[in-house]
Amino acid sequence: MNRLYQTRHARQGAFRPSPAFVAAAFRRALWVCSPALPCAAPAATASRGRLAASVFWSVPFAHPVFLFFAALVAGTLNSVAGGGSFISFPALLFCGIAPIAANATNTTALWPGTMASTFAYRKEFTPDVRRLLPPLLITGVLGGVLGATILLHTPQATFMRVVPWLLLGATLVFILSGPMTSRINAWIRARATQHAAEDLAAAGPVQHKRSRALMAAGLFLELLLAIYVGYFGAGVGILVLALLALLGMENIHAMNGVKTLVVSMVNGVAILTFLWARVIVWPQALLMLVGASLGGYAGAYFAQKMNPQHVRWLVIAVGFAMSAYFFLRH
């Protein structure tokens, strides 16, 4: 087609491509060079990569502005009350990104913010906490790879039908996170007051066997949570806190630090899996990464002036609205 175009215009003199022709050629060149194309990926992910790339390069140019501000709001919400994925993930879907590519891109865009917050808790990692980290991290890495692999082998249409249920479930967990946090704090305080008495009442070998059984059950539950994080991940923070309380942690600041580190590591290995499968749409991911980082900084600044409960109500309303929208549409 291009050769016919050039031949036809060569008869009229020098070839002078129109602006529309240049724009179309540039877009085709970008599509060929897009990292979403699975140049060396398995055949199982080839169709997903081509779909993600073709959808991305066919969206209007105005969409980056929308995605940037969506990421800005998501970063602000994450720094104040959580729930930023209720904004950023649907925003990618609204811009025409394929569902699995949107999920992978959203995870990549929001990951640096959660990873950076881990350093704020580094002083809370006491020797007892550090002894607990290796099994938690190993189990989390395994679950993250499994969850991401399951996602990559899920058909696009099937995942899109699951999205409303995932959003609704995450919204319900977010609603319960407030009461659950209060209960966890109360349980930790009660456990701390009874800890000495329980140690005196229990025999050494019996207590040791009980601790090993509790640790094994906790790691199994963590594996399930890590699979969910690798697959979707929204709203998992409060469930990880409950798991850590079950494992016997009593310092809420240390629990938040371990939770942030474990979830960041799980998301990190999921991102590596998405990177290997070439389903991350990098232009959107980098743009939203900048927006989420700025939003996180702004949220940390305005957090002292904002009522967290009002922000929670806003996040819950958005979560229900997004769930209802995708239920009605799919």
Buried (B, 14 or more C-beta within 10 A) or exposed (E): EEEEEEEEBEEEEEEEBEEEEEEEEEEEEEBEEBBBBBEEBEEEBBEBBBBBBBBBBEBEEEBBEBBBBBBBBBBBBBBBBBBBBBBBBBBBBBBBBBBBBBBBBBBBBBBBBBBEBBEEBEEBBEEEBEEBBEBBBEBBBBBBBBBBBEBBEBEBEEBBBBBBEBBBBBBBBBBBBBEBBEEBBEBBEEBEEEEEEEEEEEEEEEEEEEEEEEBEEBBEBBBBBBBBBBBBBBBBBBBBBBBBBBBBBBBBEBBBBBBBBBBBBBBBBBBBBBBBBBBBBBBBBBBBBBBBBBBBBBBBEEBEEEEEEEBBEBBBEBBBBBBEBBBEEE
